[in-house]
Amino acid sequence: MKDSNYLKERNAKSIWHPMAHPADSLNNPPTIITEAGGTRISDLDGHQVVDAVGGLWNVNLGYSCEPVKAAIANQLDRLPYYSIFRGTSNDCVIELGDMLQDFFAPDGLTRAFYTSGGSDSVETALRLARQYHKIRGQEARTKYLSLKKGYHGTHFGGASVNGNANFRTAYEPLMPGCFHIPAPYIYRNPFNETDPERLAQLCLQALEDEIAFQGANTIAALIMEPILGAGGVIPPHESFMPGVLKICDQHGILLIADEVITAFGRTGSWTGSRHWGVKPDFMCTAKAITNGYFPFGAVMIADHVVEVFESDTEGKAAIGHGYTYSGHPVGAAAAIACVTETLRLNVKDNAAARGQQLFEGLQKLYDDFDVIGDVRGGHGLMCALELVSERATKKPIDKATPVKLQKAAYESGAMIRVSGPNVILSPPLVLTAEDVDTILAALRSGFQSL
Ligand SMILES: Cc1ncc(COP(=O)(O)O)c(C=O)c1O
């Protein structure tokens, strides 16, 4: 490894960072992570902290997951790459396909289409949804619906259904035919409604209104996260996602569950859809499918959609979509080991227990620090704090304070993520009770330093 002065000096002079201003990266050198083990990461200067970000919602099993590491190393030796475009396959994708079929059977999903990440999975589901309607002779069904505050990655399709201006404005014009309805965001919503169940109903009414306005027979699919993540961890009332499914079903609109962060246990259930008792038509997965150790994803497809594609005799179901790295054997080998380990450790139960401990600890911080406007969580290991400059009026926080908090919390033992006014916590699902205490103590000293 190059020496530390060189690395700090060269970083922003040779690379641009995702989700960062290039000039800011030049002026404020980032923390350079060099090692990790268990739930902890270490930086170039020798700090070791609990990773309350879990990589980027993906390192669910922590940084020392030996079976996944071994699977990657062995597969690199045996078959480092081959494509699965028409005419060829590999043993790993077949074995993984069977495992995923079992894993997602309770969600009614029976086929996998492999991708190389979350944005790819979203793009795949959006495309296959349009194709499904074309196979059935409903060519006019091309539009998409989604939630404001939703995050669906950064490809043009995903960006077009994203519900946050930060990921849209600089890249407009985006894809036509994408329409957004209000999210069931209790803290701030256009209805000024604070009752979760009533708010869910109002959002569902807005959905019905938009469908009536657009014309149901012009809409291909609705895409949503079961619990909105990157938009600031927004858990809806339990009636919301079942309500969305019911309305979609009534109008022949497919439901795409974007579970890039919620699949594989994060909510305390194996999938976010299962958490709410919903069977979607497509499910986008990625991230934790390989514990973040290899870029990989899978779109899972509901059996009735499978039936439409597989029974086509006119050639309309030929899939003109895929990636060089779809079904990468190293990624598939990593996923086989990862899913096996995820089930063996039953991480969903630990996510539920540690998530509750973390959520309760955050509520205590709310009692002590006025800068916290809202605490969100209560469904596994995904929590957020929304910071405000005045609690009574919910006046948004300035830009500097969350950054200052992040730095102070890091110096006190925990890596946290700030995104706009939100502190987002998405630690590994193998987190211990002591790790939760460390995160809460680091946050407390961070707030005390403001
Ligand atoms: C719900 C959701 N969908 C899609 C994506 C995009 O995934 P990727 O960054 O792997 O392309 C993310 C990433 O955080 C996500 O949270």
The ligand as an SDF file (V2000), in Angstrom:
LIG
                    3D

 16 16  0  0  0  0  0  0  0  0999 V2000
  -33.9800    0.6780   -2.7180 C   0  0  0  0  0  0  0  0  0  0  0  0
  -32.7760    0.8020   -3.5930 C   0  0  0  0  0  0  0  0  0  0  0  0
  -32.8730    0.5260   -4.9040 N   0  0  0  0  0  0  0  0  0  0  0  0
  -31.8210    0.6000   -5.7280 C   0  0  0  0  0  0  0  0  0  0  0  0
  -30.5840    0.9690   -5.2610 C   0  0  0  0  0  0  0  0  0  0  0  0
  -29.4290    1.0640   -6.1990 C   0  0  0  0  0  0  0  0  0  0  0  0
  -28.4970    0.0720   -5.9330 O   0  0  0  0  0  0  0  0  0  0  0  0
  -26.9900    0.1830   -6.4970 P   0  0  0  0  0  0  0  0  0  0  0  0
  -26.3810    1.3480   -5.7900 O   0  0  0  0  0  0  0  0  0  0  0  0
  -26.3840   -1.1460   -6.1250 O   0  0  0  0  0  0  0  0  0  0  0  0
  -27.0740    0.3820   -7.9620 O   0  0  0  0  0  0  0  0  0  0  0  0
  -30.4270    1.2580   -3.8920 C   0  0  0  0  0  0  0  0  0  0  0  0
  -29.1190    1.6590   -3.3560 C   0  0  0  0  0  0  0  0  0  0  0  0
  -28.9780    2.0410   -2.2110 O   0  0  0  0  0  0  0  0  0  0  0  0
  -31.5510    1.1920   -3.0400 C   0  0  0  0  0  0  0  0  0  0  0  0
  -31.4590    1.5080   -1.7430 O   0  0  0  0  0  0  0  0  0  0  0  0
  1  2  1  0
  2  3  1  0
  2 15  2  0
  3  4  2  0
  4  5  1  0
  5  6  1  0
  5 12  2  0
  6  7  1  0
  7  8  1  0
  8  9  2  0
  8 10  1  0
  8 11  1  0
 12 13  1  0
 12 15  1  0
 13 14  2  0
 15 16  1  0
M  END
$$$$
